[in-house]
Amino acid sequence: LPGLTDEEKPRIRGPKRASKIRKLFALSKDDDVRKYVNTYRREFESATGKKKSKAPKIQRLITADRLRRKKIEKNEHAAKIAKSKAEAAEYQKLLSMRLKEARERRSESLAKRRASSLAKKEAK
């Protein structure tokens, strides 16, 4: 259609997700995605008359903060597991000690019973 389809217009919006930007510009994982968002950065004048530019926020962008947060979460998880294992071992120790004491008490009471029954038999 003349005037509508005969000329190419640049795309207004591009992808926001980091992986989609990499795909669009054929980037490797080592390339900085933030540099390529500038291709669809919008420049305008603010109400005060200063020139400003806006670019979309890149989603799923791996930053130093994100890596640090992930490391902290991983360390906390490992600490929880270690604490849980230590508490379980302590509890097992306590259980075995109580079981041993119960066995000893039972054997003492059985020994008393046997002694008293033997004494009764001898008394007869």
WOZIKA-V106662 format. One record per residue. N is the residue number from 1. RES is the residue in one letter. D_FIRST is the distance of its C-alpha to the first C-alpha in Angstrom with 2 decimals. Layout:
N | RES | D_FIRST
N | RES | D_FIRST
This chain:
1 | L | 0.00
2 | P | 3.78
3 | G | 6.35
4 | L | 5.55
5 | T | 5.29
6 | D | 6.61
7 | E | 9.86
8 | E | 12.42
9 | K | 14.42
10 | P | 17.98
11 | R | 19.07
12 | I | 20.89
13 | R | 23.52
14 | G | 25.28
15 | P | 28.01
16 | K | 31.30
17 | R | 33.61
18 | A | 35.53
19 | S | 35.12
20 | K | 31.33
21 | I | 31.24
22 | R | 33.53
23 | K | 31.26
24 | L | 28.10
25 | F | 29.97
26 | A | 32.29
27 | L | 35.39
28 | S | 38.90
29 | K | 41.12
30 | D | 42.97
31 | D | 40.02
32 | D | 39.71
33 | V | 36.62
34 | R | 36.99
35 | K | 36.06
36 | Y | 32.59
37 | V | 31.69
38 | N | 31.56
39 | T | 28.17
40 | Y | 26.73
41 | R | 29.52
42 | R | 28.73
43 | E | 30.65
44 | F | 31.50
45 | E | 34.39
46 | S | 36.86
47 | A | 38.53
48 | T | 41.38
49 | G | 39.14
50 | K | 39.52
51 | K | 36.68
52 | K | 36.13
53 | S | 33.92
54 | K | 33.23
55 | A | 32.40
56 | P | 32.34
57 | K | 35.70
58 | I | 35.86
59 | Q | 37.16
60 | R | 39.71
61 | L | 40.61
62 | I | 44.08
63 | T | 46.09
64 | A | 49.78
65 | D | 50.43
66 | R | 48.92
67 | L | 51.05
68 | R | 54.12
69 | R | 53.56
70 | K | 53.22
71 | K | 56.44
72 | I | 58.29
73 | E | 57.26
74 | K | 58.38
75 | N | 61.70
76 | E | 62.27
77 | H | 61.64
78 | A | 64.10
79 | A | 66.65
80 | K | 66.36
81 | I | 66.98
82 | A | 69.95
83 | K | 71.43
84 | S | 71.03
85 | K | 72.77
86 | A | 75.59
87 | E | 76.10
88 | A | 76.14
89 | A | 78.75
90 | E | 80.84
91 | Y | 80.69
92 | Q | 81.74
93 | K | 84.62
94 | L | 85.72
95 | L | 85.47
96 | S | 87.54
97 | M | 90.13
98 | R | 90.45
99 | L | 90.68
100 | K | 93.42
101 | E | 95.32
102 | A | 95.03
103 | R | 96.40
104 | E | 99.28
105 | R | 100.13
106 | R | 100.08
107 | S | 102.27
108 | E | 104.69
109 | S | 104.93
110 | L | 105.49
111 | A | 108.16
112 | K | 109.91
113 | R | 109.78
114 | R | 111.22
115 | A | 113.91
116 | S | 114.87
117 | S | 114.96
118 | L | 117.11
119 | A | 119.39
120 | K | 119.78
121 | K | 120.65
122 | E | 123.21
123 | A | 124.69
124 | K | 125.39
